[in-house]
Amino acid sequence: MKAVVYQGPGEIEVKEVPRPTILELTDAIVRITKTTICGTDLAILKGGVATVEAGRVIGHEAVGVITAIGSGVRNFKPGDRVIVSCITACGGCEYCRRGLPSNCVNGGWALGNTLDGCQAEYVRVPFADNGLHHIPDPISEEKALMLADIVPTGLEVGVMNGDVRFGDVVAIVGAGPVGLAALLTAQFFSPAEIIVVDLDEHRLALAEKLGATMVINNRDGNATELILEKTNGRGVDTAIEAVGHPLTCKAAQEIIGVGGTIANIGVYSQSAELHKEELWVKNITIRMGVVNTTTIPVLLKTMENGKLDPGQLITHHFPFDDVLHAYDVFANAAKEQAVKIILEMNDTPAGEVGISAGEAGTSANEALVESIVDQIMQRISGP
């Protein structure tokens, strides 16, 4: 089968790899129909995720159709349309039983990290009864795909950790896919105001369309001043930091009000200062963590009943054969006005009709592959 394989820092390749098979009684094999690219995948490409080894199939978000199950799988059968959650959970370890499946000792974030992932024609899903979710008939696959990671992350790590309540003033620092997902789901709790801060006018315009009551382009560095002015100096009740940079961490600390909560979604690759000398008198709460995806069932219900449309976050579609170009677009999101990208798999994967690696075209464009990866690395590599 064809898959996106991490070959080491700065190197990914679309190549033929063995199709996964059932290894444990609780496994399922899913034929991927749609997958996507996450900011974490760019971090992997940069060499920023030490647990991802060369030779790993990457990607941790997908929807598809089950083709095989182990004898221990109880809730799914071949032919079922499913969401593949980004979190693998055994359901029985200490952390799973405490409601923290992202820290599962037998899983956690495994797909595309320590196990072969979802940017492929097939994926093996361990503990399938916990890691898969049925897609109701009225919900399209591409909208369901948004529930594999980013929408639960925005809700659980941003909104719920941020303790957003009726009548609150909420600020979201960062209007990327997860920040915008937090914007969508914050509205379930009816805050009085939602302020979104970013540097990208296209994303700010989308945030306004999705329900932000105020948007701020912080290119002049005046977001803190404008938010404090808007709130008569009191600051916000919840600050959701959705970038993962020392400057956005600093901004969240500057705008949080007395008794407020800072919810950190952003993944940091460098340390960030915490100004306790200023924050301790405000009686604030700071929360952070990894998504558990335990809200997928309730999010499916809200989608099924027309209360949530994460399809509004989708900006681009590519065939899977064009995945390297899709990486290039996603790495250059501001220029390309990209938010969330859909990768469409072939209706009939190459392996099902006996097409060889050469016929599938995986080695025909080596020069193009090298050129695109080089471009991506130039755009995502910092000083």
C-alpha positions as CSV (number, residue, x, y, z in Angstrom):
1,M,0.0,0.0,0.0
2,K,1.0,3.6,-0.4
3,A,1.9,5.6,2.7
4,V,3.7,8.8,3.9
5,V,6.9,7.7,5.6
6,Y,9.1,9.8,7.8
7,Q,12.7,9.1,6.8
8,G,14.4,11.4,9.3
9,P,14.6,15.2,9.9
10,G,13.6,17.0,6.7
11,E,12.7,13.8,4.8
12,I,9.3,12.3,4.1
13,E,8.5,10.0,1.2
14,V,5.4,8.5,-0.4
15,K,6.3,4.8,-0.8
16,E,5.0,1.3,-0.9
17,V,4.9,-0.4,2.5
18,P,3.4,-3.7,3.7
19,R,-0.4,-3.5,4.4
20,P,-1.1,-3.9,8.1
21,T,-2.6,-7.1,9.5
22,I,-4.4,-8.1,12.7
23,L,-1.8,-8.6,15.4
24,E,-4.0,-8.6,18.6
25,L,-7.5,-9.8,19.3
26,T,-8.6,-6.2,19.9
27,D,-7.3,-4.8,16.6
28,A,-9.2,-3.5,13.6
29,I,-7.9,-2.8,10.1
30,V,-9.4,0.3,8.5
31,R,-9.2,1.3,4.8
32,I,-8.6,5.0,4.9
33,T,-11.0,7.1,2.8
34,K,-9.9,10.6,4.0
35,T,-7.0,11.8,6.1
36,T,-5.4,15.2,6.9
37,I,-2.3,17.0,7.9
38,C,-1.7,18.4,11.4
39,G,0.7,20.9,12.7
40,T,2.3,18.1,14.7
41,D,3.1,16.4,11.4
42,L,5.1,19.4,10.4
43,A,6.9,19.2,13.8
44,I,7.7,15.6,13.0
45,L,9.1,16.5,9.6
46,K,11.3,19.1,11.3
47,G,12.7,16.4,13.6
48,G,10.9,17.9,16.6
49,V,9.2,14.8,17.9
50,A,11.9,12.5,19.3
51,T,9.6,9.4,19.7
52,V,9.0,9.3,15.9
53,E,11.6,7.1,14.3
54,A,12.7,6.9,10.7
55,G,10.6,4.5,8.8
56,R,7.4,5.4,10.6
57,V,4.1,6.0,8.7
58,I,2.9,9.3,10.0
59,G,-0.6,10.9,10.4
60,H,-3.0,10.5,13.3
61,E,-6.4,11.7,11.9
62,A,-8.6,9.6,9.6
63,V,-11.9,8.3,8.6
64,G,-12.5,5.1,6.7
65,V,-14.2,1.7,6.4
66,I,-13.3,-1.3,8.5
67,T,-12.1,-4.3,6.5
68,A,-11.1,-6.7,9.3
69,I,-11.4,-7.1,13.0
70,G,-9.9,-9.3,15.7
71,S,-12.0,-11.7,17.6
72,G,-12.0,-9.5,20.7
73,V,-13.7,-6.5,18.9
74,R,-17.3,-6.2,20.1
75,N,-18.7,-3.0,18.8
76,F,-17.6,-2.9,15.2
77,K,-17.7,-5.0,12.1
78,P,-16.3,-5.0,8.6
79,G,-18.0,-2.4,6.4
80,D,-18.6,0.1,9.2
81,R,-17.8,3.8,8.5
82,V,-15.6,5.0,11.4
83,I,-13.6,7.9,12.8
84,V,-10.1,6.9,13.8
85,S,-9.3,8.8,17.0
86,C,-5.9,10.3,17.4
87,I,-5.8,8.6,20.9
88,T,-5.3,4.9,21.4
89,A,-6.7,3.7,24.8
90,C,-6.7,0.3,26.3
91,G,-9.5,1.2,28.7
92,G,-8.1,-0.8,31.6
93,C,-4.9,0.9,32.8
94,E,-4.8,3.3,35.7
95,Y,-4.9,6.4,33.5
96,C,-7.7,5.2,31.3
97,R,-9.7,4.4,34.4
98,R,-9.0,8.0,35.6
99,G,-10.4,9.4,32.4
100,L,-7.0,10.2,31.0
101,P,-6.7,8.0,27.9
102,S,-4.1,10.3,26.4
103,N,-1.7,9.0,29.1
104,C,-2.7,5.3,28.5
105,V,0.3,3.1,29.3
106,N,-0.6,0.9,26.4
107,G,-1.3,3.7,23.9
108,G,-2.0,7.4,24.2
109,W,-0.9,9.3,21.1
110,A,0.5,6.2,19.3
111,L,-0.7,6.4,15.7
112,G,1.8,8.3,13.6
113,N,4.1,8.4,16.6
114,T,5.1,5.1,18.0
115,L,2.9,3.1,15.7
116,D,2.3,3.4,12.0
117,G,-0.3,6.0,11.3
118,C,-3.1,7.2,9.1
119,Q,-1.5,8.9,6.1
120,A,-1.8,5.6,4.3
121,E,-4.2,3.4,2.5
122,Y,-4.8,1.2,5.5
123,V,-4.1,1.5,9.3
124,R,-4.1,-1.0,12.1
125,V,-6.1,0.4,15.1
126,P,-5.3,-1.2,18.4
127,F,-8.0,-1.4,21.1
128,A,-10.5,-0.7,18.3
129,D,-13.6,-0.6,20.6
130,N,-12.0,2.5,22.3
131,G,-10.2,4.0,19.3
132,L,-13.0,4.0,16.7
133,H,-16.3,5.8,16.5
134,H,-19.2,5.0,14.2
135,I,-20.1,7.8,11.7
136,P,-23.9,8.3,11.7
137,D,-25.4,8.2,8.2
138,P,-26.3,12.0,8.0
139,I,-22.7,13.1,8.7
140,S,-20.2,13.4,5.8
141,E,-16.8,11.8,6.1
142,E,-14.9,15.0,5.7
143,K,-16.8,16.7,8.5
144,A,-16.4,13.6,10.7
145,L,-12.7,13.8,10.1
146,M,-12.6,17.1,12.0
147,L,-13.5,15.1,15.1
148,A,-10.5,12.8,15.0
149,D,-8.3,15.5,16.7
150,I,-8.8,19.2,16.3
151,V,-12.4,19.8,17.4
152,P,-12.1,17.6,20.6
153,T,-8.7,19.4,21.3
154,G,-10.3,22.8,21.0
155,L,-13.2,21.7,23.2
156,E,-11.4,19.6,25.8
157,V,-8.0,21.3,26.2
158,G,-9.2,24.8,25.4
159,V,-12.8,25.4,26.3
160,M,-13.4,22.9,29.0
161,N,-10.0,23.3,30.6
162,G,-10.6,27.0,30.3
163,D,-13.8,26.7,32.3
164,V,-15.8,28.8,29.9
165,R,-19.1,29.8,31.3
166,F,-22.3,31.6,30.5
167,G,-21.6,35.4,30.2
168,D,-17.8,35.1,30.3
169,V,-15.3,37.1,28.2
170,V,-13.0,34.7,26.4
171,A,-9.9,35.4,24.4
172,I,-8.4,32.9,21.9
173,V,-4.8,33.7,21.0
174,G,-4.1,32.0,17.7
175,A,-6.6,31.3,14.9
176,G,-5.2,28.2,13.5
177,P,-7.3,25.0,13.1
178,V,-7.4,24.2,16.8
179,G,-7.9,27.9,17.8
180,L,-10.8,28.1,15.4
181,A,-12.2,24.8,16.8
182,A,-12.1,26.3,20.2
183,L,-14.0,29.2,18.9
184,L,-16.7,26.9,17.5
185,T,-17.1,24.9,20.7
186,A,-16.8,27.8,23.1
187,Q,-20.2,28.9,21.8
188,F,-21.9,25.9,23.4
189,F,-21.4,27.6,26.7
190,S,-22.8,31.0,25.7
191,P,-19.9,33.4,26.7
192,A,-20.8,37.1,26.3
193,E,-17.7,37.8,24.2
194,I,-15.1,35.8,22.3
195,I,-12.0,37.8,21.2
196,V,-9.7,36.2,18.7
197,V,-6.1,37.3,18.2
198,D,-3.9,36.4,15.2
199,L,-1.6,37.8,12.6
200,D,-3.4,36.4,9.5
201,E,-6.2,38.5,8.1
202,H,-7.8,35.6,6.3
203,R,-8.0,33.5,9.5
204,L,-9.4,36.5,11.4
205,A,-12.1,37.0,8.8
206,L,-13.0,33.4,9.1
207,A,-13.0,33.7,12.9
208,E,-15.5,36.6,12.6
209,K,-17.7,34.5,10.3
210,L,-17.6,31.6,12.8
211,G,-18.8,33.7,15.7
212,A,-16.0,35.9,17.2
213,T,-17.4,39.1,18.6
214,M,-14.0,40.9,18.2
215,V,-10.9,40.1,16.1
216,I,-7.5,41.7,16.6
217,N,-4.5,41.6,14.2
218,N,-1.5,41.7,16.5
219,R,1.0,42.7,13.9
220,D,1.5,46.0,15.8
221,G,1.8,44.2,19.1
222,N,-1.1,46.1,20.7
223,A,-3.5,43.1,21.4
224,T,-3.0,43.3,25.1
225,E,-3.8,47.0,25.2
226,L,-6.9,46.6,23.0
227,I,-8.3,43.7,25.1
228,L,-7.7,45.6,28.4
229,E,-9.4,48.6,26.9
230,K,-12.3,46.5,25.7
231,T,-12.8,45.0,29.2
232,N,-12.3,48.3,31.1
233,G,-9.0,47.0,32.5
234,R,-10.4,43.9,34.1
235,G,-9.0,41.4,31.6
236,V,-10.7,38.2,30.3
237,D,-12.2,35.3,32.2
238,T,-10.6,32.7,30.0
239,A,-7.5,33.0,27.9
240,I,-7.0,30.1,25.4
241,E,-3.4,30.0,24.1
242,A,-3.4,28.1,20.8
243,V,0.0,28.8,19.3
244,G,2.7,27.4,21.5
245,H,5.2,30.4,21.5
246,P,6.7,32.4,24.4
247,L,5.2,35.6,23.1
248,T,1.6,34.2,22.9
249,C,2.2,32.7,26.4
250,K,3.1,36.1,27.6
251,A,0.1,37.7,26.0
252,A,-2.3,35.2,27.7
253,Q,-0.7,36.1,31.1
254,E,-1.1,39.8,30.4
255,I,-4.8,39.7,29.5
256,I,-6.1,37.2,32.1
257,G,-8.3,38.8,34.7
258,V,-8.8,38.1,38.5
259,G,-10.0,34.6,39.1
260,G,-9.6,33.7,35.4
261,T,-8.3,30.6,33.8
262,I,-5.5,30.2,31.2
263,A,-5.9,27.1,29.0
264,N,-2.8,26.2,27.1
265,I,-3.4,24.2,23.9
266,G,-0.3,25.2,22.0
267,V,2.6,22.7,21.9
268,Y,5.9,24.4,22.9
269,S,9.3,23.5,21.4
270,Q,11.0,26.1,23.6
271,S,10.6,27.2,27.2
272,A,8.2,30.1,28.1
273,E,8.4,32.4,31.1
274,L,5.6,32.2,33.8
275,H,5.4,35.6,35.6
276,K,4.3,34.4,39.0
277,E,5.3,37.7,40.5
278,E,2.4,39.3,38.7
279,L,-0.1,36.4,38.5
280,W,-0.2,35.1,42.1
281,V,-2.3,38.0,43.4
282,K,-4.9,37.4,40.7
283,N,-5.9,33.9,42.0
284,I,-5.8,32.5,38.5
285,T,-5.8,28.9,37.3
286,I,-3.5,27.5,34.5
287,R,-4.4,24.3,32.8
288,M,-2.7,22.3,30.0
289,G,-2.7,18.8,28.6
290,V,-3.2,16.5,25.7
291,V,-6.6,15.8,24.2
292,N,-8.4,12.6,25.4
293,T,-11.0,12.6,22.6
294,T,-13.7,11.5,25.2
295,T,-16.0,14.2,23.8
296,I,-16.2,12.6,20.3
297,P,-19.6,10.9,21.0
298,V,-21.3,14.1,22.2
299,L,-19.7,16.1,19.3
300,L,-21.2,13.6,16.9
301,K,-24.6,14.1,18.5
302,T,-24.3,17.9,18.1
303,M,-23.3,17.5,14.5
304,E,-26.1,15.1,13.7
305,N,-28.6,17.6,15.1
306,G,-27.2,20.6,13.2
307,K,-25.6,22.3,16.2
308,L,-22.0,22.1,15.0
309,D,-20.5,22.4,11.5
310,P,-16.7,21.8,11.6
311,G,-16.7,21.6,7.8
312,Q,-16.3,25.3,7.9
313,L,-12.7,24.8,8.8
314,I,-11.9,22.9,5.6
315,T,-10.2,25.0,2.9
316,H,-8.4,22.6,0.6
317,H,-8.8,19.2,-0.9
318,F,-6.1,17.1,-2.5
319,P,-5.9,13.5,-3.9
320,F,-3.6,11.4,-1.8
321,D,-1.2,11.1,-4.7
322,D,-0.7,14.9,-4.3
323,V,0.1,14.6,-0.6
324,L,3.6,16.2,-0.8
325,H,2.1,19.3,-2.5
326,A,-0.5,19.3,0.3
327,Y,2.3,19.4,2.8
328,D,3.8,22.4,1.0
329,V,0.5,24.2,1.0
330,F,-0.1,23.5,4.7
331,A,3.4,24.6,5.7
332,N,2.8,27.9,3.8
333,A,-0.7,28.4,5.3
334,A,-0.8,32.1,5.4
335,K,0.1,32.6,1.7
336,E,-2.2,29.7,0.6
337,Q,-5.0,30.7,3.0
338,A,-5.1,27.2,4.3
339,V,-6.8,26.1,7.5
340,K,-7.6,22.4,7.3
341,I,-6.7,20.2,4.4
342,I,-8.5,17.0,3.2
343,L,-6.5,14.2,1.6
344,E,-8.8,12.0,-0.5
345,M,-7.8,8.4,-0.9
346,N,-8.4,6.4,-4.1
347,D,-11.7,4.6,-4.2
348,T,-9.8,1.4,-4.8
349,P,-6.3,1.3,-3.2
350,A,-3.6,0.1,-5.5
351,G,-3.0,-3.1,-3.5
352,E,-6.5,-4.3,-4.0
353,V,-6.2,-4.6,-7.8
354,G,-2.6,-5.9,-7.8
355,I,-0.9,-2.7,-8.9
356,S,2.9,-2.9,-8.3
357,A,4.9,-0.2,-6.6
358,G,6.2,1.0,-10.0
359,E,2.8,1.1,-11.6
360,A,1.4,3.0,-8.6
361,G,3.9,5.7,-9.4
362,T,5.6,5.9,-6.0
363,S,9.0,6.3,-7.5
364,A,8.3,8.2,-10.6
365,N,8.6,11.7,-9.1
366,E,11.7,11.5,-6.9
367,A,13.1,14.8,-8.1
368,L,9.7,16.5,-7.4
369,V,9.5,14.9,-3.9
370,E,13.0,16.2,-3.0
371,S,12.2,19.7,-4.3
372,I,8.9,19.9,-2.3
373,V,10.4,18.6,0.9
374,D,13.2,21.1,0.6
375,Q,10.6,23.9,0.2
376,I,8.7,22.7,3.2
377,M,11.8,22.6,5.4
378,Q,12.8,26.2,4.4
379,R,9.3,27.4,5.5
380,I,9.0,25.7,8.8
381,S,12.5,25.8,10.0
382,G,13.2,28.6,12.5
383,P,16.5,30.4,12.9
